[in-house]
Amino acid sequence: MGLTMSRLDDELERLADISEQQLAARIHAARISGTGPHYCIDCDNTIPQARREAIRGCERCAECQTIHEFQTARHYGGKR
């Protein structure tokens, strides 16, 4: 006995809903449990705890963030 298209669509929709709920739960857990990565994505140096707490989700140490912002500004025609 095979699934009809309607039942198949319903099952796919149900699975998509479950997947969305699981993803939302993971995102929520990550946001409340952590203060961001412990290591800079550019230089691999440790990001100080105070910076990670002050700027939740930061991915770069202060020095690399400054360089990144400068390069981004130059790329988009900002001050040189």
Secondary structure per residue as TSV (DSSP state, phi and psi in degrees):
chain	resnum	aa	ss	phi	psi
A	1	M	-	360.0	115.5
A	2	G	-	-91.4	165.3
A	3	L	-	-80.7	137.8
A	4	T	-	-76.0	164.1
A	5	M	H	-59.5	-39.3
A	6	S	H	-64.0	-44.8
A	7	R	H	-68.2	-36.4
A	8	L	H	-64.9	-44.7
A	9	D	H	-59.9	-43.0
A	10	D	H	-61.6	-43.1
A	11	E	H	-66.2	-42.0
A	12	L	H	-64.2	-39.8
A	13	E	H	-64.4	-41.5
A	14	R	H	-62.6	-43.8
A	15	L	H	-66.4	-37.8
A	16	A	H	-64.3	-40.6
A	17	D	H	-61.9	-43.8
A	18	I	H	-61.9	-44.1
A	19	S	H	-61.6	-43.4
A	20	E	H	-63.0	-41.6
A	21	Q	H	-64.5	-41.6
A	22	Q	H	-65.1	-41.7
A	23	L	H	-63.9	-44.7
A	24	A	H	-60.8	-40.4
A	25	A	H	-64.9	-40.5
A	26	R	H	-64.4	-44.2
A	27	I	H	-62.1	-45.3
A	28	H	H	-60.6	-46.0
A	29	A	H	-62.5	-40.5
A	30	A	H	-66.2	-37.7
A	31	R	H	-69.1	-38.1
A	32	I	H	-88.5	-21.8
A	33	S	H	-91.0	-27.8
A	34	G	-	-120.5	169.0
A	35	T	-	-116.4	20.4
A	36	G	S	102.5	174.8
A	37	P	-	-65.0	152.7
A	38	H	S	-86.0	-14.9
A	39	Y	B	-125.8	141.1
A	40	C	-	-63.4	135.4
A	41	I	T	-73.5	-14.6
A	42	D	T	-97.2	-46.3
A	43	C	T	-113.3	-6.2
A	44	D	-	66.6	9.4
A	45	N	-	-75.4	157.5
A	46	T	B	-67.2	135.5
A	47	I	-	-88.8	123.0
A	48	P	-	-57.0	143.4
A	49	Q	H	-54.6	-42.4
A	50	A	H	-59.9	-40.1
A	51	R	H	-67.0	-43.3
A	52	R	H	-64.4	-33.2
A	53	E	H	-76.3	-38.1
A	54	A	H	-72.6	-35.9
A	55	I	S	-124.0	82.3
A	56	R	T	-57.9	132.0
A	57	G	T	85.0	3.9
A	58	C	-	-62.2	145.5
A	59	E	-	-115.9	-8.4
A	60	R	S	-127.7	152.1
A	61	C	-	-68.6	167.5
A	62	A	H	-59.8	-41.9
A	63	E	H	-63.5	-47.8
A	64	C	H	-67.1	-33.8
A	65	Q	H	-64.8	-40.8
A	66	T	H	-61.2	-46.0
A	67	I	H	-62.0	-44.0
A	68	H	H	-60.8	-45.0
A	69	E	H	-65.7	-38.7
A	70	F	H	-63.3	-46.4
A	71	Q	H	-64.9	-39.2
A	72	T	H	-64.7	-42.9
A	73	A	H	-63.0	-41.8
A	74	R	H	-64.6	-40.4
A	75	H	H	-62.3	-37.9
A	76	Y	T	-96.0	15.4
A	77	G	T	84.3	20.6
A	78	G	-	-76.6	-168.1
A	79	K	-	-62.5	146.2
A	80	R	-	-110.7	360.0
